[in-house]
Every structure is written in structure tokens, then in C-alpha cells.
């Protein structure tokens, strides 16, 4: 089976209703900053944190 077709079957299927919603914050990667050409200030454009949402009642699946 074509991988795109197989992926679409998964992403198009309805999600089960969550009984409880939890969040899981994970530190990963490095922060990324870019300099604003107008002000010369450095701006944070990518944080090092990733937040995922989980349903603990469903065994912690995301």
C-alpha cells in the first residue's frame, strides 16, 4: 500500500473522545534567535520546549 494513502487513513479517521486531558512539556533542541533588522534586537523565534497533549485515561497516548 502507498505510504501516503496509509497515512491519510490514519489522519482522516476520527479521534476518540478524551476523558481527561493532560499536557507534557519536554525540553528539546536549542532555542533559535534572529536579529530584527529594524531594531537590531535579538528575538526568540523558536523555543526549546515542546508541549504535547495526552489523555492519561487512554494510557497516555498522544
C-alpha positions in Angstrom: 0.0 0.0 0.0 1.2 3.5 -0.8 2.5 5.3 2.3 0.6 8.4 1.6 -2.7 6.5 1.3 -1.9 4.6 4.5 -1.1 7.9 6.3 -4.3 9.5 5.1 -6.3 6.7 6.5 -4.8 7.4 9.9 -5.0 11.2 9.8 -8.6 11.3 8.4 -10.0 8.8 11.0 -11.9 10.4 13.9 -10.2 10.7 17.2 -11.7 9.0 20.3 -13.2 11.5 22.8 -10.7 12.3 25.6 -11.9 11.7 29.2 -9.1 13.6 30.8 -6.6 16.0 29.1 -3.1 16.4 30.3 -0.1 18.2 29.0 3.5 17.0 28.8 6.2 19.6 28.4 9.6 18.3 27.1 12.8 20.2 26.7 14.4 19.5 23.3 16.7 21.2 20.8 18.2 24.6 21.1 16.4 28.0 21.2 16.7 30.0 18.0 17.1 33.7 17.8 17.1 36.1 14.8 18.1 39.7 14.8 15.4 42.3 13.9 16.9 44.4 11.1 14.9 47.4 12.2 15.8 47.5 15.9 18.9 45.3 15.9 17.3 43.4 18.9 17.6 39.6 19.1 14.2 37.9 19.1 13.4 34.4 20.2 11.8 32.7 17.2 11.9 29.1 18.4 11.7 27.9 22.0 13.4 24.8 23.3 10.2 23.4 24.8 7.7 21.1 23.1 4.3 20.7 24.6 2.3 17.6 23.8 -1.3 16.8 24.9 -2.1 13.4 26.3 -5.2 11.5 27.5 -4.0 9.7 30.7 -7.2 7.7 30.8 -6.3 6.2 27.4 -2.9 5.0 28.6 -1.1 8.3 27.8 -1.5 8.2 24.0 -1.0 11.4 22.2 
